[in-house]
Amino acid sequence: MENDVDVDKREEVFHNAVREYIIFMLLFILLYVSSYITICYFKRKADSDDTYAGEEDAVVYRISLWLCTFTLSVSVGAVLLLPISIISNEVLHHYPKSYYVKWLNSSLIHGLWNMQFAMSNVSLFLFMPFAYFFTESEGFVGCKKGIKARVYESIIVLVLLIFVIVGCVWVVSACFDDDIHKKQRYIDLLYDVWNFYLPYIYAIISFTGVIVLLLCTPVGFARMFTVMGKLVVKPKFLRDIDEEFATLKMREESIRRKIDCESHHQHSTIANGHATQDSLQKQLEEIEKDKVELEKRKKISPLRRNLGYPLVILALLALTVLCVLSVAHHFFELLVGIKALPVGAKETVLGISSLSALGSVGAVLEIVLILYVMSASIEGFYSLPFFRRLTPESHDTSMVQIIGNCVVLLILSSALPVLSRIMGITNFDLIGNFGSMDWLGNFYLILTCNAVFAIATTMCLTNKFTGTVRSEVFNRLGTWVSQWGKKSKPQNHTSIKDD
């Protein structure tokens, strides 16, 4: 009987493991296909296989494209990590004994977090550096050129980079805790590369990602209003489409007359004439595109035109205010001691209670806020002056630029669960190595992050909505001061002459 019970338990563990791996594989395939379509949309058209210098370059760029697709799918998985966990907790809380959700359990979610952490490390420390070195490699001098030579060069450079990084981390960690390194043997150090050094490096990178999110998200909140204002049709009192269409038509007629004049002038040189006509033709094509866009906007119904823009702006404002209020509330809870620090790998059991006091509505609101924070952070990152060069363009993004974007998105998306937890946007505990980072236990650091986020977001929103008024007031004051100075100058001259 005992042997039969042991066999049944082993079979149950085996079937659970197989089911989890099948779910992970299906989810990864879905993310990989969507990521591949996205990268192909932004990838430069000249990077197609027929336009490479040879078959060797085509193979190199194809492998780099696969690695970038894998990294982008891991980034999307990191963004969806908290939403999937929150939805799973709510489903298990409302249907604890349902037969159809028995596959959705704590083991599956724990495995998803651990798998995400492992794939993030592999993508960040192996795949992306290898993709960059592989793209830039040519093979060692004196060796036969080919794919193998470029692979060997990329692997050797990557190994040297890993040794340098691990050595630096070993030195830094030895400065803080020298006793551990005295007791360790060299074979233990090799074993700790995966168990200690990589998580330690990842904790540093995660902290850097949180700092970047703290700087980019408030800027992104302000930028979201501008972006949505361009996408959504504004009411007639904010934007007169008929007047813009008439202006474009006048510009089009003016450019056409200039093109006709340039074609009839024979005294100018042929090169200058062709250059001028090309620039005018490009301007004419842009005007025609703008006219087509305005014609589409003119066909939109008045109800949608008058209600769409105010509703979108109010929704963005409500989400931003909710983010600030949740962070402020979490700040005071930390200050009083009601809320604990998000440190320590806890054995989270799903389905015991709802994460929000509002139940399922609060859980949905948390998911919306998390996705909104991620969207705002990406928009804020690409709007910063130093990082605008990384902004991808449709069908005009080089492979090196794609690799850089994949690295940036991986760092930001991996830091999103940590930021959402330390900001109090969600109460879901960080699982696995995500919650075992030492800096999460620093009370003053977490408190400072909350304060910086709330203050920066408030300042960016205030600057966004009052910037026009303040600039107008300053312009009026400057005009008044200049006029007052002009009036006072003749009086000064006459007084000097009288003296």
C-alpha positions as CSV (number, residue, x, y, z in Angstrom):
1,M,0.0,0.0,0.0
2,E,2.8,2.4,0.9
3,N,4.6,1.6,-2.3
4,D,1.4,2.3,-4.3
5,V,0.9,5.7,-2.5
6,D,4.5,6.6,-3.3
7,V,4.0,5.7,-7.0
8,D,0.8,7.8,-7.1
9,K,2.6,10.8,-5.6
10,R,5.5,10.5,-8.1
11,E,3.0,10.2,-11.0
12,E,1.2,13.3,-9.8
13,V,4.4,15.3,-9.5
14,F,5.4,14.1,-13.0
15,H,2.1,15.0,-14.6
16,N,2.0,18.4,-12.8
17,A,5.5,19.1,-14.1
18,V,4.6,18.1,-17.7
19,R,1.5,20.3,-17.6
20,E,3.4,23.3,-16.4
21,Y,6.1,22.9,-19.0
22,I,3.4,22.6,-21.7
23,I,1.7,25.8,-20.5
24,F,5.1,27.6,-20.4
25,M,5.9,26.5,-23.9
26,L,2.5,27.6,-25.4
27,L,2.8,31.0,-23.7
28,F,6.4,31.4,-24.9
29,I,5.4,30.5,-28.5
30,L,2.6,33.1,-28.4
31,L,5.0,35.8,-27.1
32,Y,7.7,34.7,-29.6
33,V,5.5,35.0,-32.6
34,S,4.2,38.4,-31.6
35,S,7.7,39.6,-30.9
36,Y,9.0,38.4,-34.2
37,I,6.2,40.3,-36.0
38,T,7.0,43.4,-34.1
39,I,10.8,43.3,-34.8
40,C,10.1,42.6,-38.5
41,Y,7.9,45.7,-38.6
42,F,10.7,47.9,-37.3
43,K,13.7,46.1,-38.9
44,R,15.3,48.0,-41.8
45,K,14.2,46.8,-45.2
46,A,17.8,46.7,-46.4
47,D,18.4,43.9,-43.8
48,S,16.6,41.3,-45.9
49,D,18.5,38.3,-47.0
50,D,18.9,39.3,-50.7
51,T,20.7,42.6,-49.9
52,Y,23.4,41.4,-47.7
53,A,27.1,41.3,-48.7
54,G,26.8,37.5,-48.8
55,E,25.2,34.4,-47.4
56,E,27.4,34.6,-44.4
57,D,26.1,38.0,-43.3
58,A,22.6,36.8,-43.9
59,V,23.0,33.9,-41.5
60,V,24.6,36.2,-38.9
61,Y,21.8,38.7,-39.0
62,R,19.2,35.9,-39.0
63,I,20.6,34.4,-35.8
64,S,20.9,37.8,-34.2
65,L,17.2,38.4,-35.2
66,W,16.2,35.2,-33.4
67,L,18.1,36.1,-30.3
68,C,16.5,39.6,-30.3
69,T,13.1,38.0,-30.7
70,F,13.7,35.7,-27.8
71,T,14.8,38.7,-25.6
72,L,11.8,40.8,-26.6
73,S,9.4,37.9,-25.8
74,V,11.1,37.6,-22.4
75,S,10.6,41.3,-21.9
76,V,6.9,41.0,-22.7
77,G,6.7,38.1,-20.3
78,A,8.2,40.2,-17.5
79,V,5.5,42.9,-18.2
80,L,2.7,40.3,-18.0
81,L,4.2,38.6,-14.9
82,L,2.2,40.6,-12.3
83,P,-1.1,40.8,-14.4
84,I,-1.1,37.0,-14.9
85,S,-0.4,36.4,-11.2
86,I,-3.1,38.9,-10.0
87,I,-5.7,37.3,-12.4
88,S,-4.7,33.8,-11.2
89,N,-5.1,34.8,-7.5
90,E,-8.6,36.3,-8.2
91,V,-9.8,33.3,-10.2
92,L,-8.6,30.9,-7.5
93,H,-10.2,33.1,-4.8
94,H,-13.6,33.1,-6.5
95,Y,-13.6,29.5,-7.8
96,P,-11.4,27.5,-5.3
97,K,-13.0,24.1,-6.0
98,S,-13.7,24.4,-9.7
99,Y,-12.5,21.5,-11.8
100,Y,-11.6,23.7,-14.8
101,V,-9.0,25.8,-12.9
102,K,-7.2,23.0,-11.0
103,W,-4.3,23.5,-13.4
104,L,-4.0,27.0,-12.2
105,N,-2.1,26.7,-8.9
106,S,0.7,28.2,-6.8
107,S,3.2,25.8,-8.2
108,L,2.5,27.1,-11.8
109,I,2.9,30.8,-10.8
110,H,6.1,30.1,-8.8
111,G,7.5,28.2,-11.7
112,L,6.6,31.1,-14.1
113,W,8.4,33.6,-11.9
114,N,11.5,31.4,-11.6
115,M,11.5,30.7,-15.3
116,Q,11.2,34.4,-16.1
117,F,14.1,35.2,-13.8
118,A,16.3,32.5,-15.4
119,M,15.5,33.6,-19.0
120,S,16.1,37.2,-18.1
121,N,19.6,36.3,-16.9
122,V,20.3,34.2,-20.0
123,S,19.0,37.0,-22.3
124,L,20.8,39.8,-20.6
125,F,24.2,38.1,-19.9
126,L,24.5,35.7,-22.8
127,F,22.2,36.2,-25.8
128,M,22.3,40.0,-26.2
129,P,26.1,40.3,-25.8
130,F,26.6,37.4,-28.1
131,A,24.2,38.9,-30.7
132,Y,26.1,42.2,-30.6
133,F,29.6,40.6,-30.8
134,F,28.4,38.2,-33.5
135,T,27.0,41.1,-35.6
136,E,30.3,43.1,-35.3
137,S,32.7,40.1,-35.6
138,E,34.8,39.3,-38.6
139,G,36.9,36.4,-37.3
140,F,40.5,36.5,-35.9
141,V,43.4,37.6,-38.1
142,G,45.0,34.6,-39.8
143,C,42.0,32.3,-39.5
144,K,39.8,31.1,-42.3
145,K,36.9,33.4,-42.8
146,G,33.4,32.0,-42.3
147,I,30.6,31.5,-39.8
148,K,32.7,29.3,-37.5
149,A,35.4,32.0,-37.2
150,R,32.9,34.6,-36.3
151,V,31.3,32.3,-33.8
152,Y,34.6,31.5,-32.1
153,E,35.5,35.2,-31.9
154,S,32.1,36.1,-30.4
155,I,32.3,33.3,-27.8
156,I,35.8,34.2,-26.8
157,V,35.0,37.9,-26.4
158,L,31.8,37.0,-24.5
159,V,33.8,34.6,-22.1
160,L,36.4,37.3,-21.5
161,L,33.6,39.8,-20.7
162,I,32.0,37.4,-18.3
163,F,35.3,36.9,-16.5
164,V,35.8,40.6,-16.2
165,I,32.2,41.2,-14.8
166,V,32.4,38.3,-12.4
167,G,35.8,39.4,-11.2
168,C,34.6,42.9,-10.6
169,V,31.6,41.6,-8.7
170,W,33.8,39.2,-6.7
171,V,36.1,42.1,-5.7
172,V,33.1,44.3,-4.7
173,S,31.5,41.5,-2.7
174,A,34.8,40.7,-1.0
175,C,35.1,44.3,0.2
176,F,31.9,44.0,2.1
177,D,32.1,40.4,3.3
178,D,35.7,39.0,3.2
179,D,35.1,36.1,5.6
180,I,32.9,34.2,3.1
181,H,35.5,34.3,0.4
182,K,38.3,33.1,2.7
183,K,36.3,30.0,3.5
184,Q,35.3,29.2,-0.1
185,R,37.2,26.9,-2.4
186,Y,37.7,27.6,-6.1
187,I,35.2,24.9,-7.1
188,D,32.7,26.5,-4.8
189,L,33.3,29.9,-6.5
190,L,32.6,28.3,-9.9
191,Y,29.4,26.9,-8.5
192,D,28.4,30.2,-7.0
193,V,28.6,32.0,-10.4
194,W,25.0,31.0,-11.1
195,N,23.7,31.0,-7.5
196,F,25.4,34.1,-6.2
197,Y,27.2,36.3,-8.7
198,L,24.5,36.4,-11.5
199,P,21.7,37.2,-9.0
200,Y,24.0,39.8,-7.4
201,I,24.7,41.4,-10.8
202,Y,21.0,41.2,-11.7
203,A,20.1,42.9,-8.4
204,I,22.4,45.8,-9.4
205,I,20.8,46.0,-12.9
206,S,17.3,45.7,-11.4
207,F,18.1,48.6,-9.1
208,T,19.4,50.6,-12.1
209,G,16.2,49.8,-13.9
210,V,14.1,51.0,-11.0
211,I,16.0,54.3,-10.9
212,V,15.5,54.7,-14.7
213,L,11.8,54.0,-14.2
214,L,11.6,56.6,-11.4
215,L,13.0,59.2,-13.8
216,C,11.2,58.2,-17.0
217,T,7.7,57.4,-15.7
218,P,6.8,61.0,-14.5
219,V,8.1,62.4,-17.8
220,G,6.0,59.7,-19.6
221,F,2.9,60.7,-17.7
222,A,3.1,64.2,-19.1
223,R,4.0,62.9,-22.5
224,M,1.0,60.6,-22.7
225,F,-1.3,63.5,-22.9
226,T,0.5,64.9,-25.9
227,V,0.7,61.5,-27.6
228,M,-3.0,60.7,-27.1
229,G,-3.8,64.3,-28.3
230,K,-2.2,63.4,-31.6
231,L,-4.0,60.0,-32.0
232,V,-7.5,61.1,-30.9
233,V,-9.4,63.6,-32.9
234,K,-9.8,66.9,-31.0
235,P,-13.1,68.8,-30.8
236,K,-13.7,71.7,-33.3
237,F,-13.0,74.4,-30.7
238,L,-9.5,72.9,-30.1
239,R,-8.6,72.1,-33.7
240,D,-10.3,73.4,-36.9
241,I,-9.7,70.6,-39.5
242,D,-11.3,72.6,-42.3
243,E,-8.8,75.5,-41.8
244,E,-5.9,73.1,-41.7
245,F,-7.1,71.4,-44.9
246,A,-7.4,74.8,-46.6
247,T,-3.9,75.7,-45.5
248,L,-2.5,72.5,-46.8
249,K,-4.2,73.0,-50.1
250,M,-2.7,76.5,-50.4
251,R,0.8,75.1,-49.6
252,E,0.3,72.3,-52.2
253,E,-0.6,74.8,-54.9
254,S,2.4,77.0,-54.0
255,I,4.8,74.0,-54.2
256,R,3.3,72.9,-57.5
257,R,3.9,76.4,-58.9
258,K,7.5,76.3,-57.6
259,I,8.0,72.9,-59.3
260,D,6.7,74.3,-62.6
261,C,9.0,77.4,-62.4
262,E,12.0,75.2,-61.7
263,S,11.3,73.0,-64.6
264,H,11.0,76.0,-67.0
265,H,14.1,77.8,-65.8
266,Q,16.9,76.6,-68.0
267,H,19.6,79.1,-66.8
268,S,20.2,77.1,-63.5
269,T,22.5,74.2,-63.4
270,I,21.1,70.7,-63.9
271,A,22.4,69.4,-60.5
272,N,20.9,72.2,-58.5
273,G,17.7,71.9,-60.5
274,H,17.3,68.2,-59.7
275,A,18.1,68.7,-56.0
276,T,15.5,71.5,-55.7
277,Q,12.9,69.5,-57.5
278,D,13.6,66.4,-55.3
279,S,13.2,68.5,-52.1
280,L,10.0,70.1,-53.4
281,Q,8.6,66.7,-54.4
282,K,9.2,65.3,-50.9
283,Q,7.4,68.2,-49.4
284,L,4.5,67.6,-51.8
285,E,4.3,64.0,-50.8
286,E,4.2,64.9,-47.1
287,I,1.4,67.4,-47.8
288,E,-0.6,64.8,-49.7
289,K,-0.2,62.3,-46.7
290,D,-1.4,65.0,-44.3
291,K,-4.4,65.7,-46.5
292,V,-5.3,62.1,-46.6
293,E,-5.1,61.9,-42.8
294,L,-7.2,65.1,-42.4
295,E,-9.8,63.7,-44.8
296,K,-10.1,60.6,-42.6
297,R,-10.5,62.7,-39.5
298,K,-13.2,64.8,-41.2
299,K,-15.3,61.7,-41.7
300,I,-15.4,61.0,-38.0
301,S,-18.8,61.6,-36.4
302,P,-19.3,64.8,-34.4
303,L,-20.3,62.7,-31.3
304,R,-17.0,60.8,-31.4
305,R,-15.1,64.0,-32.1
306,N,-16.6,66.0,-29.2
307,L,-16.6,63.2,-26.6
308,G,-13.6,61.1,-27.5
309,Y,-10.8,63.5,-26.7
310,P,-12.2,64.8,-23.4
311,L,-12.9,61.2,-22.2
312,V,-9.4,60.0,-23.1
313,I,-7.8,63.0,-21.4
314,L,-10.0,62.5,-18.3
315,A,-9.0,58.7,-18.2
316,L,-5.3,59.5,-18.4
317,L,-5.7,62.2,-15.7
318,A,-7.6,59.7,-13.5
319,L,-5.0,57.0,-13.9
320,T,-2.1,59.4,-13.2
321,V,-3.9,60.7,-10.1
322,L,-4.6,57.2,-8.9
323,C,-0.9,56.3,-9.3
324,V,0.2,59.3,-7.2
325,L,-2.5,58.6,-4.5
326,S,-1.5,54.9,-4.3
327,V,2.2,55.9,-3.9
328,A,1.4,58.5,-1.3
329,H,-0.8,56.1,0.6
330,H,2.0,53.5,0.5
331,F,4.5,56.1,1.6
332,F,2.5,56.9,4.8
333,E,1.9,53.2,5.5
334,L,5.6,52.6,5.4
335,L,6.3,55.6,7.5
336,V,3.8,54.5,10.2
337,G,4.9,50.9,10.0
338,I,1.6,49.4,8.7
339,K,3.2,48.0,5.5
340,A,6.2,45.7,5.5
341,L,9.2,46.0,3.2
342,P,9.0,43.9,0.0
343,V,12.0,41.8,0.8
344,G,12.4,38.0,1.4
345,A,11.4,35.1,-0.9
346,K,8.0,34.2,0.5
347,E,6.0,31.1,-0.2
348,T,3.0,32.8,-1.7
349,V,-0.2,30.8,-1.7
350,L,-2.8,31.9,-4.2
351,G,-6.5,32.2,-3.7
352,I,-6.6,32.8,0.0
353,S,-7.9,36.3,-0.2
354,S,-8.2,39.1,-2.7
355,L,-5.3,41.5,-3.1
356,S,-7.4,44.6,-3.1
357,A,-10.1,45.9,-0.7
358,L,-12.3,46.5,-3.8
359,G,-12.1,42.8,-4.8
360,S,-12.0,42.0,-8.5
361,V,-12.6,45.6,-9.5
362,G,-9.5,46.6,-7.5
363,A,-7.5,43.8,-9.1
364,V,-8.4,44.9,-12.6
365,L,-7.5,48.5,-11.6
366,E,-4.1,47.3,-10.4
367,I,-3.5,45.6,-13.7
368,V,-4.5,48.7,-15.7
369,L,-2.2,50.9,-13.5
370,I,0.8,48.5,-14.0
371,L,0.4,48.5,-17.8
372,Y,-0.1,52.3,-17.8
373,V,3.1,52.8,-15.8
374,M,5.0,50.6,-18.2
375,S,3.6,52.5,-21.2
376,A,4.4,55.8,-19.6
377,S,7.9,54.7,-18.7
378,I,8.7,53.6,-22.3
379,E,7.3,56.9,-23.7
380,G,9.3,58.9,-21.1
381,F,12.5,57.0,-21.8
382,Y,12.4,57.6,-25.6
383,S,11.5,61.3,-25.0
384,L,14.7,62.0,-23.0
385,P,17.3,63.9,-25.1
386,F,20.1,61.3,-24.7
387,F,18.0,58.3,-25.6
388,R,16.0,59.7,-28.6
389,R,18.6,58.2,-30.9
390,L,17.4,54.7,-29.9
391,T,13.8,55.3,-30.9
392,P,12.9,52.6,-33.4
393,E,11.3,53.6,-36.7
394,S,9.2,51.5,-38.9
395,H,11.2,49.6,-41.5
396,D,14.3,51.8,-40.8
397,T,15.9,50.3,-37.6
398,S,19.4,48.7,-37.9
399,M,20.2,45.4,-36.1
400,V,22.5,47.1,-33.6
401,Q,19.8,49.5,-32.7
402,I,17.3,46.6,-32.3
403,I,19.7,44.9,-30.0
404,G,20.0,48.1,-27.9
405,N,16.3,48.5,-27.7
406,C,15.8,44.9,-26.7
407,V,18.3,45.3,-23.8
408,V,16.6,48.5,-22.7
409,L,13.2,47.0,-22.8
410,L,14.4,43.9,-20.9
411,I,15.9,46.0,-18.1
412,L,12.8,48.2,-17.8
413,S,10.3,45.3,-17.9
414,S,12.3,43.2,-15.4
415,A,12.3,46.2,-13.0
416,L,8.5,46.7,-13.5
417,P,7.4,44.1,-10.9
418,V,9.9,45.4,-8.4
419,L,8.8,49.0,-9.0
420,S,5.1,48.1,-8.8
421,R,5.7,46.4,-5.4
422,I,7.8,49.0,-3.8
423,M,5.5,51.8,-5.0
424,G,2.5,50.1,-3.5
425,I,0.6,49.8,-6.8
426,T,0.0,46.2,-6.1
427,N,0.1,44.0,-2.9
428,F,1.2,40.9,-4.7
429,D,4.5,39.6,-3.1
430,L,7.6,39.3,-5.2
431,I,8.3,35.6,-5.7
432,G,11.6,33.8,-5.9
433,N,14.7,35.7,-6.7
434,F,12.8,38.9,-7.5
435,G,12.1,39.3,-3.8
436,S,15.5,38.2,-2.5
437,M,17.4,41.3,-3.4
438,D,19.1,42.8,-0.4
439,W,18.4,46.5,-1.3
440,L,14.6,45.8,-1.0
441,G,15.1,45.6,2.8
442,N,16.6,49.1,3.1
443,F,13.8,51.2,4.7
444,Y,15.2,54.6,3.8
445,L,15.9,53.6,0.2
446,I,12.3,52.4,-0.4
447,L,10.9,55.5,1.4
448,T,13.0,57.8,-0.8
449,C,11.9,56.0,-4.0
450,N,8.2,56.5,-3.0
451,A,8.8,60.2,-2.2
452,V,10.8,60.9,-5.4
453,F,8.2,59.2,-7.6
454,A,5.3,61.1,-6.1
455,I,7.1,64.5,-6.1
456,A,8.4,64.1,-9.7
457,T,5.0,63.0,-11.0
458,T,3.3,66.0,-9.4
459,M,5.9,68.4,-10.7
460,C,5.7,67.0,-14.3
461,L,1.8,67.2,-14.3
462,T,1.9,70.7,-12.9
463,N,4.4,71.8,-15.5
464,K,2.3,70.1,-18.2
465,F,-1.0,71.9,-17.4
466,T,0.4,75.2,-16.3
467,G,3.4,75.6,-18.6
468,T,1.5,77.5,-21.3
469,V,0.0,79.9,-18.8
470,R,3.3,80.6,-17.1
471,S,5.1,81.2,-20.3
472,E,2.4,83.6,-21.4
473,V,2.6,85.5,-18.1
474,F,6.4,85.7,-18.4
475,N,6.1,86.9,-22.0
476,R,3.7,89.6,-20.9
477,L,5.9,90.6,-18.0
478,G,8.9,90.8,-20.3
479,T,7.0,92.9,-22.8
480,W,5.8,95.3,-20.0
481,V,9.3,95.6,-18.6
482,S,10.8,96.4,-22.1
483,Q,8.1,99.0,-22.8
484,W,8.6,100.6,-19.4
485,G,12.4,100.8,-20.0
486,K,11.8,102.5,-23.4
487,K,9.6,105.1,-21.8
488,S,12.0,105.8,-19.0
489,K,15.0,106.3,-21.3
490,P,14.1,109.8,-22.7
491,Q,13.5,111.2,-19.2
492,N,17.0,110.2,-18.1
493,H,18.5,111.9,-21.2
494,T,16.7,115.2,-20.5
495,S,17.7,115.2,-16.8
496,I,21.4,114.8,-17.8
497,K,21.1,117.7,-20.2
498,D,19.5,120.0,-17.5
499,D,22.3,119.2,-15.1
